[in-house]
Amino acid sequence: GKFSRMTNSKLHLGCGDVVHDLQVSVFYEDSRSVPSGSATSPVAWVALPTGESRVTGAIRAASTILSTRTSSIGRFKVLESHDLDCLISCASPVGFHLGIPFVGIVFDFIYRYFPDLADFPLKERVTRNLINSRLVRHAALTVTDSEVGKSDLVRFFGADPGKTRPIPLSPPPHVYQHRSLSESTLREVALRYDLPERFVFYPAQLWEHKNHRRLFEALAHLRD
Protein backbone atom coordinates (compact mmCIF):
# COMPACT_ATOMS: atom_id res chain seq x y z
CA GLY A 1 0.00 0.00 0.00
CA LYS A 2 2.94 2.44 -0.18
CA PHE A 3 4.05 4.21 -3.33
CA SER A 4 6.94 6.66 -3.49
CA ARG A 5 6.76 9.62 -5.81
CA MET A 6 9.78 11.53 -7.03
CA THR A 7 9.45 14.82 -8.92
CA ASN A 8 11.84 17.33 -10.51
CA SER A 9 14.32 14.50 -10.89
CA LYS A 10 14.57 10.96 -12.15
CA LEU A 11 16.00 7.72 -10.85
CA HIS A 12 19.04 6.09 -12.37
CA LEU A 13 18.81 2.77 -14.28
CA GLY A 14 15.95 3.41 -16.63
CA CYS A 15 14.48 6.58 -15.17
CA GLY A 16 17.24 9.04 -16.09
CA ASP A 17 20.10 10.76 -14.33
CA VAL A 18 20.54 10.87 -10.59
CA VAL A 19 20.22 14.27 -8.90
CA HIS A 20 20.12 15.18 -5.25
CA ASP A 21 17.07 17.47 -5.04
CA LEU A 22 14.47 14.73 -4.91
CA GLN A 23 10.97 15.61 -3.84
CA VAL A 24 9.57 12.44 -2.32
CA SER A 25 6.01 11.53 -1.41
CA VAL A 26 4.70 8.28 0.06
CA PHE A 27 1.20 7.18 -0.86
CA TYR A 28 -0.42 4.96 1.77
CA GLU A 29 -3.66 3.15 2.56
CA ASP A 30 -3.28 2.47 6.29
CA SER A 31 -2.73 5.52 8.51
CA ARG A 32 -0.64 3.33 10.82
CA SER A 33 2.03 3.44 8.12
CA VAL A 34 2.62 7.13 8.79
CA PRO A 35 5.50 7.59 11.25
CA SER A 36 5.38 10.01 14.14
CA GLY A 37 6.90 13.38 13.32
CA SER A 38 5.81 13.16 9.68
CA ALA A 39 4.34 16.66 9.85
CA THR A 40 7.86 18.13 9.97
CA SER A 41 9.39 15.57 7.59
CA PRO A 42 10.59 16.63 4.10
CA VAL A 43 8.68 13.59 2.81
CA ALA A 44 5.00 14.20 2.01
CA TRP A 45 2.54 11.52 3.12
CA VAL A 46 -0.58 11.20 0.93
CA ALA A 47 -3.56 8.99 1.76
CA LEU A 48 -4.94 6.77 -1.00
CA PRO A 49 -8.69 6.17 -1.22
CA THR A 50 -9.95 2.87 0.17
CA GLY A 51 -13.13 0.91 -0.38
CA GLU A 52 -13.18 0.83 -4.18
CA SER A 53 -16.27 -0.63 -5.81
CA ARG A 54 -16.21 -4.14 -7.23
CA VAL A 55 -16.65 -2.71 -10.73
CA THR A 56 -13.57 -0.50 -10.36
CA GLY A 57 -11.56 -3.39 -8.97
CA ALA A 58 -12.67 -5.65 -11.82
CA ILE A 59 -11.71 -3.05 -14.43
CA ARG A 60 -8.30 -2.60 -12.86
CA ALA A 61 -7.74 -6.37 -12.73
CA ALA A 62 -8.80 -6.79 -16.37
CA SER A 63 -6.48 -3.97 -17.46
CA THR A 64 -3.56 -5.70 -15.74
CA ILE A 65 -4.39 -9.01 -17.41
CA LEU A 66 -4.70 -7.39 -20.83
CA SER A 67 -1.74 -5.00 -20.33
CA THR A 68 -3.91 -1.99 -21.11
CA ARG A 69 -3.57 1.34 -19.33
CA THR A 70 -6.44 2.55 -17.13
CA SER A 71 -5.08 5.51 -15.19
CA SER A 72 -8.35 7.41 -14.97
CA ILE A 73 -10.16 5.24 -12.41
CA GLY A 74 -9.89 4.60 -8.68
CA ARG A 75 -6.56 5.14 -6.99
CA PHE A 76 -4.84 5.31 -10.38
CA LYS A 77 -6.66 8.58 -10.94
CA VAL A 78 -5.43 9.93 -7.60
CA LEU A 79 -1.83 9.01 -8.39
CA GLU A 80 -2.10 10.48 -11.88
CA SER A 81 -3.20 13.81 -10.44
CA HIS A 82 0.20 14.19 -8.74
CA ASP A 83 2.08 14.46 -12.04
CA LEU A 84 4.61 11.77 -11.17
CA ASP A 85 8.00 11.48 -12.86
CA CYS A 86 8.89 8.08 -11.44
CA LEU A 87 7.30 5.58 -9.08
CA ILE A 88 8.53 2.88 -6.71
CA SER A 89 5.82 0.29 -6.11
CA CYS A 90 5.68 -2.90 -4.10
CA ALA A 91 4.42 -5.90 -6.11
CA SER A 92 2.29 -3.70 -8.35
CA PRO A 93 2.57 -2.61 -12.00
CA VAL A 94 0.73 0.63 -11.23
CA GLY A 95 3.51 2.64 -12.89
CA PHE A 96 2.68 0.95 -16.18
CA HIS A 97 -0.94 2.08 -15.93
CA LEU A 98 0.24 5.64 -15.30
CA GLY A 99 2.56 5.51 -18.31
CA ILE A 100 5.67 6.53 -16.32
CA PRO A 101 8.99 4.81 -15.50
CA PHE A 102 8.68 2.71 -12.37
CA VAL A 103 10.68 0.42 -10.11
CA GLY A 104 8.90 -2.76 -9.04
CA ILE A 105 9.75 -4.63 -5.84
CA VAL A 106 9.25 -8.39 -5.44
CA PHE A 107 10.00 -9.97 -2.06
CA ASP A 108 10.00 -13.72 -2.59
CA PHE A 109 8.69 -16.67 -4.58
CA ILE A 110 7.79 -19.06 -1.78
CA TYR A 111 4.43 -19.65 -3.44
CA ARG A 112 6.21 -21.20 -6.43
CA TYR A 113 8.13 -23.65 -4.27
CA PHE A 114 5.27 -24.55 -1.90
CA PRO A 115 2.03 -24.09 -3.87
CA ASP A 116 0.16 -26.58 -1.65
CA LEU A 117 0.40 -24.44 1.49
CA ALA A 118 -2.87 -22.95 2.73
CA ASP A 119 -1.27 -19.49 2.46
CA PHE A 120 -1.34 -19.72 -1.33
CA PRO A 121 -4.76 -20.68 -2.76
CA LEU A 122 -5.13 -20.81 -6.54
CA LYS A 123 -6.38 -17.22 -6.83
CA GLU A 124 -3.38 -15.93 -4.86
CA ARG A 125 -0.91 -17.87 -7.02
CA VAL A 126 -2.50 -16.72 -10.27
CA THR A 127 -2.54 -13.10 -9.10
CA ARG A 128 1.11 -13.18 -8.07
CA ASN A 129 2.17 -14.77 -11.34
CA LEU A 130 0.28 -12.14 -13.29
CA ILE A 131 1.71 -9.21 -11.34
CA ASN A 132 5.26 -10.53 -11.45
CA SER A 133 5.11 -11.13 -15.20
CA ARG A 134 3.85 -7.57 -15.76
CA LEU A 135 6.58 -6.14 -13.54
CA VAL A 136 9.27 -7.97 -15.50
CA ARG A 137 7.80 -6.80 -18.79
CA HIS A 138 7.18 -3.14 -18.00
CA ALA A 139 9.36 -2.00 -15.06
CA ALA A 140 12.46 0.10 -15.71
CA LEU A 141 14.05 -1.84 -12.86
CA THR A 142 12.93 -4.75 -10.69
CA VAL A 143 14.27 -5.11 -7.14
CA THR A 144 14.47 -8.35 -5.16
CA ASP A 145 15.56 -8.84 -1.55
CA SER A 146 18.45 -11.22 -2.33
CA GLU A 147 20.58 -12.84 -5.01
CA VAL A 148 18.36 -15.93 -4.67
CA GLY A 149 15.31 -13.75 -5.37
CA LYS A 150 16.98 -12.34 -8.47
CA SER A 151 17.81 -15.85 -9.67
CA ASP A 152 14.18 -16.92 -9.09
CA LEU A 153 12.84 -13.92 -11.01
CA VAL A 154 15.06 -14.77 -13.96
CA ARG A 155 14.19 -18.46 -13.73
CA PHE A 156 10.43 -18.22 -13.28
CA PHE A 157 9.62 -15.09 -15.31
CA GLY A 158 12.50 -14.62 -17.73
CA ALA A 159 13.60 -11.34 -16.17
CA ASP A 160 16.53 -9.47 -17.70
CA PRO A 161 19.41 -9.87 -15.19
CA GLY A 162 20.69 -6.45 -16.20
CA LYS A 163 17.42 -4.83 -15.12
CA THR A 164 17.15 -6.74 -11.83
CA ARG A 165 18.90 -5.64 -8.63
CA PRO A 166 19.08 -7.52 -5.31
CA ILE A 167 18.87 -5.10 -2.37
CA PRO A 168 18.81 -6.77 1.08
CA LEU A 169 16.06 -5.64 3.42
CA SER A 170 17.02 -3.24 6.19
CA PRO A 171 15.64 -3.51 9.74
CA PRO A 172 12.99 -0.88 10.50
CA PRO A 173 14.25 2.38 12.06
CA HIS A 174 12.92 1.60 15.54
CA VAL A 175 15.33 -1.34 15.78
CA TYR A 176 18.23 1.10 15.65
CA GLN A 177 16.49 3.62 17.88
CA HIS A 178 16.13 1.06 20.68
CA ARG A 179 19.32 -0.95 20.26
CA SER A 180 20.92 0.42 23.46
CA LEU A 181 18.18 0.16 26.07
CA SER A 182 18.95 0.73 29.71
CA GLU A 183 18.92 -2.17 32.17
CA SER A 184 15.88 -0.72 33.90
CA THR A 185 13.96 -0.58 30.61
CA LEU A 186 14.91 -4.15 29.77
CA ARG A 187 13.70 -5.35 33.16
CA GLU A 188 10.44 -3.44 32.70
CA VAL A 189 9.79 -5.06 29.31
CA ALA A 190 10.67 -8.53 30.61
CA LEU A 191 8.27 -8.06 33.52
CA ARG A 192 5.50 -6.72 31.31
CA TYR A 193 5.57 -9.77 29.03
CA ASP A 194 6.56 -12.29 31.70
CA LEU A 195 9.75 -13.22 29.83
CA PRO A 196 12.24 -15.76 31.16
CA GLU A 197 15.93 -14.97 31.42
CA ARG A 198 16.59 -16.55 28.02
CA PHE A 199 14.09 -16.37 25.17
CA VAL A 200 13.82 -16.23 21.38
CA PHE A 201 12.17 -13.32 19.60
CA TYR A 202 10.78 -14.26 16.17
CA PRO A 203 8.78 -11.36 14.66
CA ALA A 204 6.70 -12.97 11.92
CA GLN A 205 3.12 -13.37 10.81
CA LEU A 206 1.42 -16.61 11.82
CA TRP A 207 1.45 -17.85 8.24
CA GLU A 208 2.19 -21.49 7.49
CA HIS A 209 5.15 -20.68 5.25
CA LYS A 210 6.85 -18.81 8.11
CA ASN A 211 7.42 -22.32 9.49
CA HIS A 212 7.07 -21.74 13.22
CA ARG A 213 6.84 -25.51 13.73
CA ARG A 214 10.35 -26.05 12.36
CA LEU A 215 11.66 -23.26 14.59
CA PHE A 216 10.19 -24.98 17.66
CA GLU A 217 11.74 -28.27 16.57
CA ALA A 218 15.14 -26.62 16.19
CA LEU A 219 14.89 -24.98 19.62
CA ALA A 220 13.98 -28.34 21.14
CA HIS A 221 17.17 -29.83 19.68
CA LEU A 222 19.21 -26.98 21.15
CA ARG A 223 17.62 -27.55 24.56
CA ASP A 224 18.37 -31.28 24.43
C-alpha positions in Angstrom: 0.0 0.0 0.0 2.9 2.4 -0.2 4.1 4.2 -3.3 6.9 6.7 -3.5 6.8 9.6 -5.8 9.8 11.5 -7.0 9.5 14.8 -8.9 11.8 17.3 -10.5 14.3 14.5 -10.9 14.6 11.0 -12.1 16.0 7.7 -10.8 19.0 6.1 -12.4 18.8 2.8 -14.3 15.9 3.4 -16.6 14.5 6.6 -15.2 17.2 9.0 -16.1 20.1 10.8 -14.3 20.5 10.9 -10.6 20.2 14.3 -8.9 20.1 15.2 -5.2 17.1 17.5 -5.0 14.5 14.7 -4.9 11.0 15.6 -3.8 9.6 12.4 -2.3 6.0 11.5 -1.4 4.7 8.3 0.1 1.2 7.2 -0.9 -0.4 5.0 1.8 -3.7 3.2 2.6 -3.3 2.5 6.3 -2.7 5.5 8.5 -0.6 3.3 10.8 2.0 3.4 8.1 2.6 7.1 8.8 5.5 7.6 11.2 5.4 10.0 14.1 6.9 13.4 13.3 5.8 13.2 9.7 4.3 16.7 9.8 7.9 18.1 10.0 9.4 15.6 7.6 10.6 16.6 4.1 8.7 13.6 2.8 5.0 14.2 2.0 2.5 11.5 3.1 -0.6 11.2 0.9 -3.6 9.0 1.8 -4.9 6.8 -1.0 -8.7 6.2 -1.2 -10.0 2.9 0.2 -13.1 0.9 -0.4 -13.2 0.8 -4.2 -16.3 -0.6 -5.8 -16.2 -4.1 -7.2 -16.7 -2.7 -10.7 -13.6 -0.5 -10.4 -11.6 -3.4 -9.0 -12.7 -5.6 -11.8 -11.7 -3.0 -14.4 -8.3 -2.6 -12.9 -7.7 -6.4 -12.7 -8.8 -6.8 -16.4 -6.5 -4.0 -17.5 -3.6 -5.7 -15.7 -4.4 -9.0 -17.4 -4.7 -7.4 -20.8 -1.7 -5.0 -20.3 -3.9 -2.0 -21.1 -3.6 1.3 -19.3 -6.4 2.6 -17.1 -5.1 5.5 -15.2 -8.4 7.4 -15.0 -10.2 5.2 -12.4 -9.9 4.6 -8.7 -6.6 5.1 -7.0 -4.8 5.3 -10.4 -6.7 8.6 -10.9 -5.4 9.9 -7.6 -1.8 9.0 -8.4 -2.1 10.5 -11.9 -3.2 13.8 -10.4 0.2 14.2 -8.7 2.1 14.5 -12.0 4.6 11.8 -11.2 8.0 11.5 -12.9 8.9 8.1 -11.4 7.3 5.6 -9.1 8.5 2.9 -6.7 5.8 0.3 -6.1 5.7 -2.9 -4.1 4.4 -5.9 -6.1 2.3 -3.7 -8.3 2.6 -2.6 -12.0 0.7 0.6 -11.2 3.5 2.6 -12.9 2.7 0.9 -16.2 -0.9 2.1 -15.9 0.2 5.6 -15.3 2.6 5.5 -18.3 5.7 6.5 -16.3 9.0 4.8 -15.5 8.7 2.7 -12.4 10.7 0.4 -10.1 8.9 -2.8 -9.0 9.8 -4.6 -5.8 9.3 -8.4 -5.4 10.0 -10.0 -2.1 10.0 -13.7 -2.6 8.7 -16.7 -4.6 7.8 -19.1 -1.8 4.4 -19.7 -3.4 6.2 -21.2 -6.4 8.1 -23.7 -4.3 5.3 -24.6 -1.9 2.0 -24.1 -3.9 0.2 -26.6 -1.7 0.4 -24.4 1.5 -2.9 -23.0 2.7 -1.3 -19.5 2.5 -1.3 -19.7 -1.3 -4.8 -20.7 -2.8 -5.1 -20.8 -6.5 -6.4 -17.2 -6.8 -3.4 -15.9 -4.9 -0.9 -17.9 -7.0 -2.5 -16.7 -10.3 -2.5 -13.1 -9.1 1.1 -13.2 -8.1 2.2 -14.8 -11.3 0.3 -12.1 -13.3 1.7 -9.2 -11.3 5.3 -10.5 -11.4 5.1 -11.1 -15.2 3.8 -7.6 -15.8 6.6 -6.1 -13.5 9.3 -8.0 -15.5 7.8 -6.8 -18.8 7.2 -3.1 -18.0 9.4 -2.0 -15.1 12.5 0.1 -15.7 14.0 -1.8 -12.9 12.9 -4.8 -10.7 14.3 -5.1 -7.1 14.5 -8.4 -5.2 15.6 -8.8 -1.5 18.4 -11.2 -2.3 20.6 -12.8 -5.0 18.4 -15.9 -4.7 15.3 -13.8 -5.4 17.0 -12.3 -8.5 17.8 -15.8 -9.7 14.2 -16.9 -9.1 12.8 -13.9 -11.0 15.1 -14.8 -14.0 14.2 -18.5 -13.7 10.4 -18.2 -13.3 9.6 -15.1 -15.3 12.5 -14.6 -17.7 13.6 -11.3 -16.2 16.5 -9.5 -17.7 19.4 -9.9 -15.2 20.7 -6.4 -16.2 17.4 -4.8 -15.1 17.2 -6.7 -11.8 18.9 -5.6 -8.6 19.1 -7.5 -5.3 18.9 -5.1 -2.4 18.8 -6.8 1.1 16.1 -5.6 3.4 17.0 -3.2 6.2 15.6 -3.5 9.7 13.0 -0.9 10.5 14.3 2.4 12.1 12.9 1.6 15.5 15.3 -1.3 15.8 18.2 1.1 15.7 16.5 3.6 17.9 16.1 1.1 20.7 19.3 -0.9 20.3 20.9 0.4 23.5 18.2 0.2 26.1 19.0 0.7 29.7 18.9 -2.2 32.2 15.9 -0.7 33.9 14.0 -0.6 30.6 14.9 -4.2 29.8 13.7 -5.3 33.2 10.4 -3.4 32.7 9.8 -5.1 29.3 10.7 -8.5 30.6 8.3 -8.1 33.5 5.5 -6.7 31.3 5.6 -9.8 29.0 6.6 -12.3 31.7 9.7 -13.2 29.8 12.2 -15.8 31.2 15.9 -15.0 31.4 16.6 -16.5 28.0 14.1 -16.4 25.2 13.8 -16.2 21.4 12.2 -13.3 19.6 10.8 -14.3 16.2 8.8 -11.4 14.7 6.7 -13.0 11.9 3.1 -13.4 10.8 1.4 -16.6 11.8 1.4 -17.9 8.2 2.2 -21.5 7.5 5.1 -20.7 5.2 6.9 -18.8 8.1 7.4 -22.3 9.5 7.1 -21.7 13.2 6.8 -25.5 13.7 10.4 -26.0 12.4 11.7 -23.3 14.6 10.2 -25.0 17.7 11.7 -28.3 16.6 15.1 -26.6 16.2 14.9 -25.0 19.6 14.0 -28.3 21.1 17.2 -29.8 19.7 19.2 -27.0 21.2 17.6 -27.5 24.6 18.4 -31.3 24.4 
